[in-house]
Amino acid sequence: MIVDARGLTCPLPVIQTKAAVEGLEKSEKISVLVDNETAVQNLLRFAAQRNFQASGSKKGEKEFEVVIDAIVSDEPIETKDEEISCGTDLRDGKLVVVLSSDKMGTGDETLGTNLMKAFVFALTKQDKLPANIVLYNSGANLSCEGSPVLDDLKLLESEGVEIVTCGTCLDFYGIKEKLAVGSVTNMYEIVRIQEEAGVIIRP
Amino acid sequence: MADPDLMVGFDSNDDAAVYRIDENTALIQTVDIFPPVVDDAYTYGQIAAANALSDVYAMGGTPKLALNICCLPENLPDSTIREILRGGIDKVKEAGAVIAGGHTIQDHELKYGLSVTGFIKPSEVLTNNGVQPGDCLVLTKPIGTGILTTAAKVDLLSQESYECLVRSMAALNKDAAEIMGHWDVHACTDVTGFGLAGHTKEMVAGSGQTAVIDCRSVPVLPDAEAFASEGIIPAGAYRNRSYIEAFVKTQDVPLAKEDLMFDPQTSGGLLIALPAKDAANLTKAMGDQGIDAAVIGEILPFKEAEVIIK
């Protein structure tokens, strides 16, 4: 099949080719004729995204041909989603740390307490600090007076990390008055912060 | 002969010209026009004005006076012209400046923009080339406007993505500039036609430094990356790539991300270099004002290329 997209500017050659590919009933080589380099590059990207083999060649002063080996299969088209997952929208890359327990890992309690202490200390030494630290369930103890990581959390807060503790949890454990760093939050905020995260760390 | 009071001129590839009037006042002068990037006339006017005003903000200054520049096709309805100008007036007003006149010529293709005059204290002028090793780079708007306006030309955008795009392009860099003024900023520019990679390259050119951009930290407008991987990329992105490819080294960056780095921006954000210790606080202060700022990279002593994207 030949798609003549000469005289068309970006993004129309891709749009026409896409329509042609989607109308195919069986696998076929499609030859797309275009008159500019941009269209060649864009068609090669279009083909790569659908895992089709493709090659472009220059035929004349302002004449290029892109041959695309379009595969029609019953399987859903497998697209390379690594590119999409690498980053997405406005909220790309926000690092969020969730502390859902005052201990790190399951096993010996003293070890768990020490590990958590070391974890929060190590956080303060990272080049990229988290945007938020969210504390809930027994994690709520960590932001209250008497917590072994209180100083490190205060340091993180002073460096711009937003620290929030679940209000329901503070109430449940009866430690609301002891909150010593950050602010109190609710479940909507806890959901929102995690939704907006690029990466969530849950030790 | 060079005028000693011309503080920033032709030779520095900066955002605007700066001329010292006396020790307390320097004048910033810039001009920017372009063809429509969206269908709606009022929105186009707003975007063109936000884009023209941005050059003054990028120098650290305050815009005061603007002149309209219109290139109008003969058959363009009066109502469309009025809407474009109304968009421009509203943005200039929002910036705290006034439109004092302008100039119109006939042209076969519509173009609109403004010449903007601003003021600044000479000692506070922010050029685009003062980066120092150890600085962090902060970007104050997401990228992807070139790719998305290309997709929008043929109605490929969802309503939601389109609104994000338009809101971002029409947003003034005023608040970002104001907040930036509270910090010890070493260099600033705004990201426009040369794309993020191109403007970053200009920032480090001749400084003996390398800018390292972490592509995963760069805020991207919704759907821009998906369109990039489908091959909906404007010619300008390929032009930018071929101009500056020799100065840019990429390390394991997916092609669509790379294309975004070269995507020409309309009314993009400020690109700010400041000491690393202040970067997180600056982005937080901006975030509190609803600005989508992010730390996107750092400045290191020169290594391999002017810009490394990883």
Chai-1 contact restraints between the chains, C-beta under 6 A:
chainA,res_idxA,chainB,res_idxB,connection_type,confidence,min_distance_angstrom,max_distance_angstrom,comment,restraint_id
A,C10,B,P234,contact,1.0,0.0,6.0,A-B,restraint_1
A,C10,B,A235,contact,1.0,0.0,6.0,A-B,restraint_2
A,P11,B,T150,contact,1.0,0.0,6.0,A-B,restraint_3
A,P11,B,V154,contact,1.0,0.0,6.0,A-B,restraint_4
A,P11,B,I232,contact,1.0,0.0,6.0,A-B,restraint_5
A,V14,B,G231,contact,1.0,0.0,6.0,A-B,restraint_6
A,I15,B,V154,contact,1.0,0.0,6.0,A-B,restraint_7
A,T38,B,A235,contact,1.0,0.0,6.0,A-B,restraint_8
A,T38,B,Y238,contact,1.0,0.0,6.0,A-B,restraint_9
A,Q41,B,Y238,contact,1.0,0.0,6.0,A-B,restraint_10
A,N42,B,G231,contact,1.0,0.0,6.0,A-B,restraint_11
A,N42,B,I233,contact,1.0,0.0,6.0,A-B,restraint_12
A,R45,B,G231,contact,1.0,0.0,6.0,A-B,restraint_13
A,F46,B,E230,contact,1.0,0.0,6.0,A-B,restraint_14
A,F46,B,G231,contact,1.0,0.0,6.0,A-B,restraint_15
A,Q49,B,S229,contact,1.0,0.0,6.0,A-B,restraint_16
A,Q49,B,E230,contact,1.0,0.0,6.0,A-B,restraint_17
A,E83,B,S229,contact,1.0,0.0,6.0,A-B,restraint_18
A,E83,B,P254,contact,1.0,0.0,6.0,A-B,restraint_19
A,E83,B,A256,contact,1.0,0.0,6.0,A-B,restraint_20
A,I84,B,A226,contact,1.0,0.0,6.0,A-B,restraint_21
A,C86,B,P254,contact,1.0,0.0,6.0,A-B,restraint_22
A,G87,B,R216,contact,1.0,0.0,6.0,A-B,restraint_23
A,G87,B,V220,contact,1.0,0.0,6.0,A-B,restraint_24
A,D89,B,P222,contact,1.0,0.0,6.0,A-B,restraint_25
A,L90,B,P142,contact,1.0,0.0,6.0,A-B,restraint_26
A,L90,B,P219,contact,1.0,0.0,6.0,A-B,restraint_27
A,L90,B,D292,contact,1.0,0.0,6.0,A-B,restraint_28
A,D92,B,P219,contact,1.0,0.0,6.0,A-B,restraint_29
A,D92,B,V220,contact,1.0,0.0,6.0,A-B,restraint_30
A,G93,B,R216,contact,1.0,0.0,6.0,A-B,restraint_31
A,G93,B,S217,contact,1.0,0.0,6.0,A-B,restraint_32
A,G160,B,A280,contact,1.0,0.0,6.0,A-B,restraint_33
A,G160,B,N281,contact,1.0,0.0,6.0,A-B,restraint_34
A,G160,B,K284,contact,1.0,0.0,6.0,A-B,restraint_35
